[in-house]
Amino acid sequence: MKKWLWLIAFMFLCACASSKDDVAKYYPELIPEETGHYTLVSIGDNVVWEDLEEKGARNVNPIINRDSVEGFNKSYPQIEVKSAPAYLLFNQDGLALKTTSFEEVVKLLNNEER
């Protein structure tokens, strides 16, 4: 009986120790394919590659632009965005940043590249 309890406890700890957050589990399409890169989701703002490149941020691929908060929340209810503009950065582990400031996005990206 003790062996089963230890086995169950071990399996529970292994499941809890996963480095990926729930967003990565629910929406793997938002996770970048390459380690060290980010997926940027922009809601209510049309971000293009040149916007990031002129500010020195190059480790984003892909960029996903969505028009409305309502449409985004319908597609991704686990994330819940409240207002636009909103910017979400995803890395290999899941949601890395959720903000309403494009400058915060650039700051995080530039700090990661150094």
C-alpha positions as CSV (number, residue, x, y, z in Angstrom):
1,M,0.0,0.0,0.0
2,K,2.8,2.4,0.9
3,K,4.4,1.8,-2.6
4,W,1.2,2.9,-4.3
5,L,0.9,6.1,-2.2
6,W,4.5,7.0,-3.0
7,L,3.9,6.3,-6.7
8,I,0.8,8.5,-6.7
9,A,2.6,11.3,-4.8
10,F,5.5,11.1,-7.2
11,M,3.2,11.3,-10.3
12,F,1.4,14.2,-8.8
13,L,4.7,16.1,-8.2
14,C,5.9,15.4,-11.7
15,A,2.7,16.7,-13.1
16,C,2.9,19.9,-11.0
17,A,6.6,20.4,-11.9
18,S,6.0,21.1,-15.6
19,S,7.5,24.4,-16.7
20,K,4.8,25.1,-19.2
21,D,1.8,27.1,-18.1
22,D,-1.8,26.4,-18.9
23,V,-1.8,28.7,-21.9
24,A,0.9,26.5,-23.6
25,K,-1.2,23.4,-22.9
26,Y,-4.5,24.9,-24.2
27,Y,-3.1,26.8,-27.1
28,P,0.1,25.3,-28.5
29,E,-0.4,27.2,-31.7
30,L,0.6,30.4,-29.8
31,I,4.0,28.9,-28.7
32,P,6.9,29.8,-31.0
33,E,8.6,26.9,-32.8
34,E,12.1,28.1,-32.0
35,T,13.7,28.4,-28.5
36,G,14.7,32.0,-27.8
37,H,11.9,33.4,-30.0
38,Y,8.5,34.8,-29.1
39,T,5.1,34.8,-30.6
40,L,3.5,38.3,-30.4
41,V,-0.2,38.6,-30.4
42,S,-1.5,42.2,-30.9
43,I,-5.1,43.0,-30.3
44,G,-6.5,46.3,-31.6
45,D,-3.2,47.4,-33.1
46,N,-1.6,46.3,-36.3
47,V,2.0,45.4,-35.5
48,V,4.3,44.6,-38.4
49,W,7.8,43.2,-38.4
50,E,9.3,46.7,-39.3
51,D,7.7,48.1,-36.1
52,L,9.8,45.7,-34.0
53,E,12.9,45.8,-36.2
54,E,13.3,49.6,-36.0
55,K,13.3,49.3,-32.2
56,G,16.0,46.6,-32.3
57,A,13.7,43.6,-31.5
58,R,14.3,40.7,-33.9
59,N,13.4,37.5,-32.0
60,V,9.7,37.5,-32.8
61,N,8.1,35.0,-35.1
62,P,5.2,35.0,-35.8
63,I,3.2,38.2,-35.3
64,I,-0.6,37.6,-35.0
65,N,-2.8,40.7,-35.2
66,R,-6.4,40.5,-34.0
67,D,-9.0,43.3,-34.5
68,S,-11.1,43.0,-31.4
69,V,-11.0,42.0,-27.8
70,E,-14.3,40.1,-28.2
71,G,-13.0,38.0,-31.1
72,F,-9.8,37.2,-29.3
73,N,-11.6,36.2,-26.1
74,K,-13.9,34.0,-28.0
75,S,-11.0,32.2,-29.6
76,Y,-8.9,32.1,-26.5
77,P,-11.1,32.2,-23.4
78,Q,-8.4,31.0,-21.0
79,I,-6.4,34.2,-21.5
80,E,-9.0,36.9,-21.0
81,V,-8.0,40.3,-22.4
82,K,-10.0,43.2,-21.1
83,S,-9.2,46.1,-23.4
84,A,-7.3,47.1,-26.5
85,P,-4.7,47.7,-27.5
86,A,-3.2,44.6,-25.8
87,Y,0.0,42.8,-26.5
88,L,0.8,39.2,-25.5
89,L,4.2,37.6,-25.8
90,F,4.5,33.8,-25.7
91,N,7.8,31.9,-25.3
92,Q,8.4,28.1,-25.1
93,D,6.9,28.0,-21.6
94,G,3.7,29.9,-22.3
95,L,2.6,33.5,-21.7
96,A,5.6,35.6,-20.9
97,L,4.0,39.1,-21.0
98,K,0.5,40.5,-21.1
99,T,0.4,44.3,-21.4
100,T,-1.2,47.3,-23.0
101,S,2.1,49.0,-23.7
102,F,4.0,48.3,-26.9
103,E,7.1,49.8,-25.3
104,E,7.0,47.1,-22.6
105,V,7.0,44.5,-25.3
106,V,10.0,46.1,-26.9
107,K,11.8,46.4,-23.6
108,L,11.4,42.7,-22.8
109,L,12.5,41.7,-26.3
110,N,15.5,43.9,-26.2
111,N,16.5,42.6,-22.7
112,E,16.2,39.0,-23.9
113,E,18.4,39.6,-26.9
114,R,21.4,40.7,-24.8
